[in-house]
Amino acid sequence: MLTRIRNTGKSRRQPCPAVLDHFDQQYSEELGDLWASARAVLLDPPSWQYGVMLNRFSSVTDITQILRSQGFSSLLPQTDVSELPPKFPPSSLQCYVHPHPLRFPSQAHRPGQLKQYYLLNAASLLPVLALQVRDGDKVLDLCSAPGGKAVAIMQSATPALLCCNEPDPHRRDWLAKTLESFLPPSLCSRVMVSAQDGRFVGQSEAGFYDKVLVDAPCSNDRSWLHSSDKLRGQQRLEDRARLPELQTQLLRSAISAVRPGGVVVYSTCTLSSLENCAVVEAVLKEFPDPSLHPLIGSASTFHHKLGILVVPQPGRTWGPMFLSRIRKKR
């Protein structure tokens, strides 16, 4: 039984100069005054706050008591779902956060035993909440590995089908292990892992799903800023330039895969407008029918007509996280 909370006051990782220079040039222009404070957070990993998402398929009473005794509080309202506005999830999704950068130790994978909680950047729950999965929905998690959002989907509802897609074999193994660690065997008939190229799912399964999540491969600002060396940093900057084309193909495929009236949520964990609003805008020009749904943010979000961007700020070090919610009319 884990009762210890680990303080993240460890030695600071050094940023990659090439990536930081690139970020400074791009984000100072795109975010203006917000970039200085976001930059300070991204350069200070010990300040990052993490959420503790509880697993409703495991006994969590003891974990809940420990979290509350240590000053953690519920991130989400625990209310009957019929009383909630659409932006909130059902009460079964439970996530606890602390006002300071304290973090539970992770639980090791144990074959045959379910983990009690999943550690995550709390902003990563927002795409799942925006998807508004309901019992009986057919859901596609198009870029599913490592599996945190798939686990969150299953905490919030009981869909008829959750297809977790991941074409990369190594990442697919990681995904399968995550699902095994959090979901009971009784859900095997509802949750499947597929290995399709996400760019073509819209062709092979056109109009099949009620909800599709595109948590797209992106230039993850948190990890890329702390690339291990200059060479790797330069390689990642080259990769960054190619990502919008892939992201556009994935979002296009997702819209094709969802039924008329269904919902697609596109998300990334980068601040880059080229991978966020520009991708959504390009795809919507090809699909004149889909409509954007307004998303409600907070003081730490940067609003745009195409979505919202969670910008890390001192004291609220969640994100980065961009999300856009699209409904297919026909």
C-alpha positions as CSV (number, residue, x, y, z in Angstrom):
1,M,0.0,0.0,0.0
2,L,1.4,3.4,-1.1
3,T,1.1,6.2,1.4
4,R,4.1,8.3,0.6
5,I,3.9,11.5,-1.4
6,R,7.0,12.5,-3.3
7,N,8.0,16.1,-3.5
8,T,9.4,17.0,-6.9
9,G,12.2,19.2,-5.6
10,K,14.9,17.5,-7.6
11,S,17.8,18.8,-9.7
12,R,16.6,20.8,-12.7
13,R,17.0,19.4,-16.2
14,Q,18.8,21.6,-18.6
15,P,16.9,22.8,-21.7
16,C,18.1,22.3,-25.2
17,P,19.3,25.7,-26.5
18,A,18.2,25.1,-30.1
19,V,14.7,24.2,-29.0
20,L,14.4,27.0,-26.5
21,D,15.6,29.6,-29.1
22,H,13.0,28.3,-31.5
23,F,10.3,28.5,-28.9
24,D,11.3,32.0,-27.9
25,Q,11.0,33.2,-31.5
26,Q,7.7,31.5,-32.2
27,Y,5.8,31.8,-28.9
28,S,6.8,35.4,-28.0
29,E,5.0,36.3,-31.3
30,E,2.0,34.0,-30.9
31,L,1.4,34.4,-27.1
32,G,2.7,37.9,-26.4
33,D,3.0,38.6,-22.7
34,L,1.8,35.1,-21.7
35,W,5.0,33.5,-23.1
36,A,7.3,34.9,-20.4
37,S,5.4,33.2,-17.5
38,A,4.7,30.0,-19.5
39,R,8.4,29.8,-20.4
40,A,9.3,30.0,-16.7
41,V,7.1,27.1,-15.9
42,L,8.3,24.9,-18.8
43,L,11.9,25.5,-17.7
44,D,11.1,24.4,-14.2
45,P,10.0,20.7,-14.2
46,P,9.9,20.6,-10.3
47,S,7.1,23.1,-10.4
48,W,4.9,21.0,-12.6
49,Q,1.6,19.8,-11.0
50,Y,0.1,16.4,-11.6
51,G,-3.3,15.0,-11.2
52,V,-4.2,11.6,-9.6
53,M,-7.0,10.0,-11.6
54,L,-8.7,7.2,-9.6
55,N,-9.6,3.9,-11.2
56,R,-13.3,3.1,-10.6
57,F,-12.7,-0.6,-11.4
58,S,-10.4,-0.9,-8.3
59,S,-10.9,-0.3,-4.6
60,V,-9.8,3.4,-4.1
61,T,-11.3,4.3,-0.7
62,D,-7.9,4.2,1.1
63,I,-6.2,6.2,-1.7
64,T,-9.0,8.8,-1.5
65,Q,-8.5,9.2,2.2
66,I,-4.8,9.6,1.9
67,L,-5.1,12.2,-0.9
68,R,-7.6,14.2,1.2
69,S,-5.4,14.0,4.3
70,Q,-2.5,15.3,2.4
71,G,-4.3,18.4,1.0
72,F,-5.4,17.0,-2.4
73,S,-8.9,18.1,-3.6
74,S,-11.2,16.9,-6.3
75,L,-10.7,18.6,-9.7
76,L,-14.1,17.6,-10.9
77,P,-17.6,18.1,-9.4
78,Q,-19.1,14.9,-7.9
79,T,-22.7,15.5,-8.8
80,D,-25.4,13.6,-10.5
81,V,-24.8,13.8,-14.3
82,S,-28.3,14.9,-15.0
83,E,-27.6,18.1,-13.1
84,L,-24.4,19.0,-14.9
85,P,-24.0,21.3,-17.9
86,P,-22.5,19.6,-21.0
87,K,-18.9,20.7,-20.2
88,F,-18.7,18.5,-17.1
89,P,-18.2,14.7,-17.0
90,P,-20.2,12.1,-15.1
91,S,-19.4,11.7,-11.4
92,S,-17.6,8.4,-12.0
93,L,-14.5,10.2,-13.3
94,Q,-12.5,11.3,-10.3
95,C,-9.2,13.2,-10.4
96,Y,-7.4,14.8,-7.4
97,V,-5.0,17.7,-7.6
98,H,-2.8,19.5,-5.1
99,P,-2.2,23.3,-5.0
100,H,1.6,22.6,-4.7
101,P,3.8,20.4,-7.0
102,L,3.4,17.3,-4.9
103,R,3.2,13.9,-6.6
104,F,2.1,10.4,-5.7
105,P,4.6,7.7,-6.7
106,S,3.5,5.7,-9.7
107,Q,2.3,2.1,-9.3
108,A,4.2,-0.7,-11.1
109,H,2.4,-2.9,-13.6
110,R,1.2,-6.1,-11.9
111,P,-0.2,-8.8,-14.1
112,G,-3.6,-9.8,-12.9
113,Q,-4.0,-6.8,-10.6
114,L,-5.6,-3.5,-11.4
115,K,-3.9,-0.2,-10.5
116,Q,-5.7,2.2,-8.3
117,Y,-4.7,5.4,-9.9
118,Y,-3.1,7.0,-13.0
119,L,-0.8,10.0,-12.7
120,L,-1.3,12.7,-15.4
121,N,-1.1,16.3,-16.4
122,A,-4.6,17.3,-15.3
123,A,-5.1,19.3,-18.5
124,S,-5.0,16.1,-20.5
125,L,-8.4,15.3,-19.1
126,L,-10.0,18.2,-21.0
127,P,-10.2,16.5,-24.4
128,V,-12.0,13.5,-22.8
129,L,-14.4,15.9,-21.0
130,A,-15.0,17.8,-24.3
131,L,-15.8,14.5,-26.1
132,Q,-18.8,13.9,-23.7
133,V,-18.9,10.2,-24.0
134,R,-22.1,8.6,-23.0
135,D,-23.1,5.0,-22.1
136,G,-23.6,3.0,-25.3
137,D,-21.5,5.3,-27.6
138,K,-19.1,3.8,-30.2
139,V,-15.8,5.7,-29.6
140,L,-12.6,5.8,-31.5
141,D,-9.3,6.9,-29.8
142,L,-7.4,7.4,-33.0
143,C,-3.9,7.9,-31.6
144,S,-4.3,6.1,-28.3
145,A,-0.9,5.2,-26.9
146,P,0.2,5.4,-24.2
147,G,-3.5,5.0,-23.1
148,G,-4.2,7.6,-20.4
149,K,-7.1,9.1,-22.3
150,A,-8.6,5.7,-23.1
151,V,-8.5,4.9,-19.4
152,A,-10.2,8.3,-18.7
153,I,-12.9,7.6,-21.2
154,M,-13.7,4.3,-19.5
155,Q,-13.7,6.1,-16.1
156,S,-16.4,8.6,-17.4
157,A,-18.8,6.2,-19.1
158,T,-19.4,2.7,-20.4
159,P,-19.3,2.9,-24.2
160,A,-20.6,0.0,-26.3
161,L,-17.2,0.1,-28.1
162,L,-13.9,1.8,-27.4
163,C,-11.5,1.2,-30.3
164,C,-7.9,2.2,-29.2
165,N,-5.9,2.6,-32.3
166,E,-2.0,2.7,-32.4
167,P,0.0,1.7,-35.5
168,D,3.4,1.7,-33.9
169,P,4.2,-1.8,-32.4
170,H,6.2,-0.6,-29.4
171,R,3.6,2.0,-28.5
172,R,0.8,-0.5,-29.1
173,D,2.4,-2.8,-26.5
174,W,2.6,0.1,-24.1
175,L,-1.0,0.9,-24.7
176,A,-2.1,-2.8,-24.2
177,K,-0.2,-2.9,-20.9
178,T,-1.9,0.3,-19.7
179,L,-5.4,-1.0,-20.5
180,E,-4.6,-4.3,-18.8
181,S,-3.4,-2.4,-15.7
182,F,-6.7,-0.4,-15.4
183,L,-9.6,-2.3,-17.0
184,P,-11.1,-5.6,-15.8
185,P,-11.3,-8.6,-18.2
186,S,-15.1,-8.2,-18.2
187,L,-14.7,-5.1,-20.5
188,C,-12.7,-7.0,-23.2
189,S,-15.8,-7.2,-25.4
190,R,-16.1,-3.4,-25.3
191,V,-12.5,-2.3,-25.6
192,M,-10.3,-3.3,-28.5
193,V,-6.8,-2.4,-29.7
194,S,-6.3,-1.8,-33.4
195,A,-3.2,-1.2,-35.5
196,Q,-4.5,0.8,-38.4
197,D,-2.8,3.8,-40.0
198,G,-5.0,6.5,-38.6
199,R,-4.8,8.5,-41.8
200,F,-7.0,5.9,-43.5
201,V,-9.5,4.9,-40.8
202,G,-12.0,7.4,-42.2
203,Q,-12.0,5.4,-45.5
204,S,-12.3,2.0,-44.0
205,E,-14.8,2.9,-41.2
206,A,-16.6,5.9,-42.7
207,G,-19.5,7.2,-40.4
208,F,-19.2,4.3,-38.0
209,Y,-18.4,6.1,-34.7
210,D,-20.4,8.4,-32.4
211,K,-17.3,10.1,-30.9
212,V,-13.7,10.3,-32.2
213,L,-10.7,11.6,-30.2
214,V,-7.7,12.7,-32.1
215,D,-5.0,13.3,-29.5
216,A,-2.5,13.9,-32.3
217,P,1.2,13.2,-32.4
218,C,2.7,16.6,-31.8
219,S,5.9,18.5,-30.7
220,N,5.3,17.9,-27.0
221,D,6.7,21.2,-25.6
222,R,7.4,19.8,-22.1
223,S,9.6,16.9,-23.3
224,W,11.0,18.4,-26.4
225,L,12.3,21.5,-24.6
226,H,14.4,19.1,-22.5
227,S,15.9,17.1,-25.3
228,S,18.9,15.2,-24.2
229,D,21.4,16.9,-26.6
230,K,21.8,19.4,-29.4
231,L,21.7,16.8,-32.2
232,R,18.4,15.3,-30.9
233,G,17.0,18.8,-30.4
234,Q,17.8,19.7,-34.1
235,Q,16.2,16.5,-35.2
236,R,13.0,17.2,-33.3
237,L,12.8,20.7,-34.8
238,E,13.0,19.1,-38.2
239,D,10.2,16.7,-37.2
240,R,8.2,19.6,-35.9
241,A,8.0,21.1,-39.4
242,R,6.5,17.9,-40.8
243,L,3.9,17.3,-38.1
244,P,1.1,19.6,-39.4
245,E,0.7,17.6,-42.5
246,L,0.2,14.4,-40.5
247,Q,-2.1,16.1,-38.1
248,T,-4.2,17.4,-40.9
249,Q,-4.5,13.9,-42.4
250,L,-5.5,12.5,-39.0
251,L,-8.2,15.1,-38.3
252,R,-9.6,14.7,-41.8
253,S,-9.8,10.9,-41.3
254,A,-11.5,11.4,-37.9
255,I,-14.2,13.6,-39.4
256,S,-14.9,11.0,-42.1
257,A,-15.0,8.2,-39.4
258,V,-17.7,9.9,-37.3
259,R,-21.4,9.6,-38.0
260,P,-23.6,12.6,-38.9
261,G,-24.3,14.3,-35.6
262,G,-21.3,12.8,-34.0
263,V,-18.4,14.7,-32.4
264,V,-14.6,14.9,-33.0
265,V,-12.2,16.4,-30.5
266,Y,-8.8,17.3,-31.8
267,S,-6.1,17.9,-29.2
268,T,-2.3,18.4,-28.8
269,C,0.1,19.1,-26.0
270,T,1.9,21.9,-27.8
271,L,1.5,25.7,-27.8
272,S,2.2,25.9,-31.5
273,S,-0.5,27.5,-33.6
274,L,0.8,25.7,-36.7
275,E,-0.2,22.4,-35.0
276,N,-3.3,23.7,-33.4
277,C,-5.6,26.3,-35.0
278,A,-3.9,26.1,-38.4
279,V,-4.7,22.4,-38.6
280,V,-8.3,22.8,-37.6
281,E,-8.8,25.7,-40.0
282,A,-7.3,23.8,-42.9
283,V,-9.5,20.7,-42.4
284,L,-12.7,22.7,-41.9
285,K,-12.1,24.3,-45.3
286,E,-12.4,20.8,-46.7
287,F,-15.5,20.0,-44.7
288,P,-17.9,22.9,-44.8
289,D,-20.6,21.0,-42.9
290,P,-18.9,20.4,-39.5
291,S,-19.5,23.0,-36.9
292,L,-17.3,24.1,-34.0
293,H,-18.6,24.0,-30.5
294,P,-17.5,26.8,-28.1
295,L,-15.4,25.5,-25.2
296,I,-15.3,27.2,-21.8
297,G,-11.8,27.8,-20.3
298,S,-10.3,29.6,-17.3
299,A,-7.9,32.3,-16.6
300,S,-5.0,30.1,-17.7
301,T,-6.5,29.5,-21.2
302,F,-5.9,31.3,-24.4
303,H,-9.1,31.5,-26.4
304,H,-9.5,31.3,-30.2
305,K,-12.5,30.8,-32.4
306,L,-11.2,27.4,-33.3
307,G,-10.5,26.1,-29.8
308,I,-8.8,26.8,-26.5
309,L,-5.2,26.6,-25.4
310,V,-4.3,25.8,-21.8
311,V,-1.1,27.8,-21.2
312,P,1.0,26.8,-18.1
313,Q,1.2,29.6,-15.5
314,P,2.8,29.8,-12.1
315,G,0.5,28.2,-9.5
316,R,-1.5,26.5,-12.3
317,T,1.2,24.5,-14.1
318,W,-1.1,22.4,-16.2
319,G,-0.6,22.1,-20.0
320,P,0.2,22.9,-22.6
321,M,-3.0,21.5,-24.0
322,F,-5.0,22.6,-27.1
323,L,-8.4,21.3,-27.9
324,S,-11.1,21.9,-30.5
325,R,-14.6,20.3,-30.5
326,I,-16.2,19.7,-33.9
327,R,-19.7,18.3,-34.6
328,K,-20.4,16.7,-38.0
329,K,-23.7,18.0,-39.2
330,R,-24.3,15.4,-42.0
